[in-house]
Amino acid sequence: MELFAGTGAFGLEALSRGAAAVTFVDRDREAAEALTKTVDFFGIRGQVSILGRDALEAIAGLLDKGQRFDLVFLDPPYRSDWILRALSMPRFFDLIEYGGLLVVEHDAAMPEPAVPGDFSRRFARKYGGTRVEIFQRGNLDVRD
């Protein structure tokens, strides 16, 4: 799942590398329409779900349907409080399967996100003004 999908670059790359399906979430109507055109152009509509909704509403709706994902990419607008808001949702982490990954991209000046104890940080790196962190659910002994 790609939250704050924008162009959908991360999810589209995942599909090109073998992901079976991707759920994109972005409340910006123009971004969702552009992503729909891209998906249709590549003929991958059957592998894609595009939710043109607020991220917190989409998360709640997906949780209510029992949806779980192997990979959740969280890349909200920089200098926003969206990471804190999403990670503060009591059930947010239920979206992620055991062994699944949470990838968080954020402004490097912002504090590192806090994740629950059943997640471990697998990767953290700063690229200019951007910080990318990868967390894995479960106590798996898998290192990059």
C-alpha positions in Angstrom: 0.0 0.0 0.0 1.2 3.5 -0.8 -0.2 6.2 1.3 0.0 9.8 -0.1 0.6 8.1 -3.4 1.0 11.2 -5.6 2.3 9.8 -8.9 2.4 6.3 -7.5 6.1 5.8 -8.3 6.8 3.6 -5.4 3.8 1.3 -5.9 4.3 1.1 -9.7 7.9 0.2 -9.1 6.8 -2.6 -6.7 4.4 -3.9 -9.4 7.2 -3.9 -12.0 9.3 -6.0 -9.5 6.7 -8.6 -8.9 4.2 -7.3 -6.4 0.8 -9.0 -7.0 -1.3 -5.9 -6.2 -1.0 -2.4 -4.9 -3.5 -0.1 -3.1 -2.8 3.6 -3.7 -4.2 6.3 -1.4 -4.3 10.0 -2.2 -7.0 12.5 -1.4 -5.8 14.9 -4.2 -8.3 14.4 -7.0 -5.9 15.4 -9.7 -3.2 13.0 -8.4 -5.7 10.1 -8.3 -7.0 10.9 -11.8 -3.4 11.0 -13.2 -2.5 7.8 -11.4 -5.7 6.2 -12.9 -4.6 7.2 -16.4 -1.1 5.8 -15.8 -2.5 2.5 -14.5 -4.9 2.3 -17.5 -2.0 3.1 -19.9 0.1 0.2 -18.6 -3.0 -2.1 -18.5 -2.6 -3.0 -14.9 -6.0 -2.0 -13.6 -6.7 -5.5 -12.2 -3.7 -5.3 -9.9 -4.5 -1.8 -8.6 -6.9 -0.2 -6.2 -6.9 3.6 -6.1 -8.6 5.2 -3.1 -9.2 9.0 -3.6 -9.6 9.6 0.1 -8.0 11.1 3.2 -5.3 8.8 4.5 -6.8 8.4 7.9 -10.2 7.6 6.5 -8.7 5.1 4.1 -6.7 3.4 6.8 -9.8 3.1 9.0 -11.8 1.7 6.1 -9.1 -0.8 5.1 -8.8 -2.0 8.7 -12.6 -2.4 9.0 -12.5 -4.6 5.9 -9.7 -6.7 7.5 -7.1 -5.6 4.9 -3.5 -6.4 5.6 -0.4 -5.6 3.6 3.1 -7.0 3.2 4.5 -3.5 2.6 3.2 0.0 3.6 4.9 3.0 2.2 4.2 6.2 4.2 5.5 9.4 2.5 3.3 12.3 3.4 4.0 15.9 2.6 7.1 17.1 4.4 6.7 19.2 7.5 3.2 17.9 8.1 2.0 16.0 11.1 0.7 13.1 9.0 3.3 10.5 10.1 2.5 11.2 13.8 -1.2 11.1 13.1 -1.0 7.8 11.2 1.3 6.1 13.7 -0.8 7.4 16.6 -3.9 5.5 15.3 -4.4 2.6 17.7 -4.9 0.1 14.9 -2.6 1.5 12.2 0.0 -1.2 12.6 -2.7 -3.9 12.2 -2.4 -3.1 8.5 1.0 -4.7 8.3 1.3 -8.5 8.1 3.7 -10.3 10.4 7.1 -10.1 8.6 5.8 -7.1 6.6 7.6 -3.8 6.2 6.7 -0.2 7.0 8.8 2.3 4.9 8.7 5.8 6.2 10.1 8.7 4.2 10.2 12.1 5.9 11.9 15.4 6.4 15.3 14.6 8.0 14.8 17.6 10.4 11.7 15.9 11.9 12.1 13.4 14.8 12.4 9.7 14.0 9.0 8.0 14.2 8.2 5.8 17.2 7.0 2.4 16.3 5.6 -0.4 18.6 7.8 -3.0 20.2 6.9 -5.8 17.8 8.6 -3.8 15.0 12.3 -3.5 14.5 14.2 -0.9 12.6 15.9 -2.6 9.6 17.3 0.4 7.8 17.7 4.1 8.3 19.6 6.6 6.1 19.6 10.3 5.4 19.7 11.5 1.8 20.2 15.3 1.9 17.1 16.7 3.6 15.2 13.3 3.4 15.3 10.4 5.8 14.2 6.9 4.9 13.5 4.3 7.5 12.3 0.7 7.2 10.7 -1.2 10.0 9.8 -4.9 10.0 7.0 -6.4 12.0 8.0 -9.4 14.1 11.2 -10.7 15.5 12.7 -12.0 12.3 16.4 -12.3 11.9 16.6 -10.8 8.5 19.1 -8.0 7.8 19.9 -6.1 4.7 
